[in-house]
Amino acid sequence: MTRQRFEELVGDALDLIPPEFAKAMDNVVILVEDREPENPTLLGLYHGVALTERTSHYGGVLPDRITIYREAILDICHDEQDVVEEVAITVVHEIAHHFGIDDARLHELGWG
């Protein structure tokens, strides 16, 4: 799958986010990279200060980053439909971290 097509799928996954949640996302950027060098099987990563942890002192900081790792996702998928599903799951999972939802709760909700 081309990088362009993969990035389109990430955009499609972002469109699945309910408008009220998309509107609440603040100071965050979504990136696509091939792999996380220290953990090459990692599918996605949130790096930043979750909305639930921001205080009145939060400001003047670089945007939080959500990175989706293209090659790691392609490694575990058999066809394009698998990629579509895994990208959606990974994007939602990382956005949930932006909202302060931890891995344990995500697993309970079926977004492991």
C-alpha positions as CSV (number, residue, x, y, z in Angstrom):
1,M,0.0,0.0,0.0
2,T,1.3,3.4,-0.9
3,R,2.0,6.0,1.7
4,Q,-0.5,8.3,0.2
5,R,-3.3,5.6,0.4
6,F,-2.3,4.9,4.0
7,E,-2.5,8.6,4.9
8,E,-6.0,8.7,3.3
9,L,-7.0,5.9,5.6
10,V,-5.8,7.8,8.6
11,G,-7.8,10.8,7.4
12,D,-10.9,8.5,7.0
13,A,-10.4,7.2,10.5
14,L,-10.3,10.7,11.8
15,D,-13.6,11.4,10.1
16,L,-15.1,8.6,12.3
17,I,-14.5,10.6,15.4
18,P,-17.8,12.1,16.6
19,P,-17.8,15.9,15.9
20,E,-18.1,16.8,19.6
21,F,-14.9,14.9,20.3
22,A,-13.1,16.2,17.2
23,K,-14.0,19.8,18.3
24,A,-12.7,19.1,21.8
25,M,-9.3,18.0,20.6
26,D,-6.8,20.7,21.4
27,N,-3.2,21.3,20.4
28,V,-2.6,17.9,18.8
29,V,-1.2,16.8,15.5
30,I,-1.5,13.4,13.8
31,L,1.6,12.1,12.0
32,V,2.3,9.0,9.9
33,E,5.8,7.5,10.2
34,D,7.1,4.2,9.0
35,R,8.2,2.7,12.4
36,E,9.0,3.7,15.9
37,P,12.8,3.0,16.0
38,E,13.0,1.8,19.6
39,N,9.9,-0.4,19.3
40,P,9.4,-1.4,15.6
41,T,6.2,-3.3,16.2
42,L,4.4,-0.4,17.9
43,L,1.3,0.6,15.9
44,G,0.7,4.0,17.3
45,L,1.9,6.4,20.0
46,Y,0.5,9.4,21.9
47,H,3.0,11.8,23.2
48,G,1.8,14.8,25.1
49,V,-0.3,16.1,28.0
50,A,-3.7,14.5,28.1
51,L,-6.6,17.0,28.2
52,T,-7.5,15.6,31.7
53,E,-4.1,16.5,33.0
54,R,-3.9,20.0,31.7
55,T,-4.0,22.8,34.3
56,S,-4.4,26.5,34.0
57,H,-0.6,26.6,33.6
58,Y,-0.8,24.7,30.3
59,G,0.2,26.9,27.4
60,G,2.9,27.9,25.1
61,V,3.8,24.2,24.5
62,L,4.4,22.4,21.2
63,P,1.4,20.3,20.1
64,D,0.8,16.8,21.4
65,R,1.7,14.2,18.8
66,I,-0.2,11.1,17.7
67,T,2.0,9.0,15.5
68,I,0.6,6.2,13.4
69,Y,3.2,3.7,12.3
70,R,2.5,2.6,8.7
71,E,4.9,-0.3,8.3
72,A,4.1,-1.9,11.6
73,I,0.4,-1.8,10.7
74,L,1.0,-3.2,7.3
75,D,3.1,-6.0,8.8
76,I,0.1,-7.4,10.7
77,C,-2.6,-6.9,8.0
78,H,-3.4,-9.4,5.2
79,D,-5.4,-7.1,2.9
80,E,-6.6,-3.5,2.5
81,Q,-9.7,-4.2,4.6
82,D,-7.5,-5.3,7.5
83,V,-5.5,-2.1,7.1
84,V,-8.7,0.0,7.1
85,E,-9.8,-1.6,10.4
86,E,-6.5,-1.5,12.1
87,V,-5.9,2.1,11.2
88,A,-9.3,3.0,12.6
89,I,-8.6,1.1,15.8
90,T,-5.2,2.6,16.2
91,V,-6.3,6.2,15.6
92,V,-9.2,5.9,18.0
93,H,-6.9,4.3,20.6
94,E,-4.3,7.1,20.4
95,I,-7.0,9.8,20.4
96,A,-8.4,8.3,23.5
97,H,-5.1,8.8,25.2
98,H,-5.3,12.5,24.3
99,F,-8.6,12.5,26.3
100,G,-6.9,10.8,29.2
101,I,-8.2,7.3,28.7
102,D,-5.6,4.7,29.7
103,D,-4.9,1.3,28.1
104,A,-6.7,-0.7,30.8
105,R,-10.0,1.3,30.1
106,L,-9.5,1.0,26.4
107,H,-9.2,-2.8,26.7
108,E,-12.4,-2.9,28.8
109,L,-14.1,-0.9,26.0
110,G,-12.8,-3.2,23.3
111,W,-10.3,-0.8,21.8
112,G,-7.2,-2.7,23.0
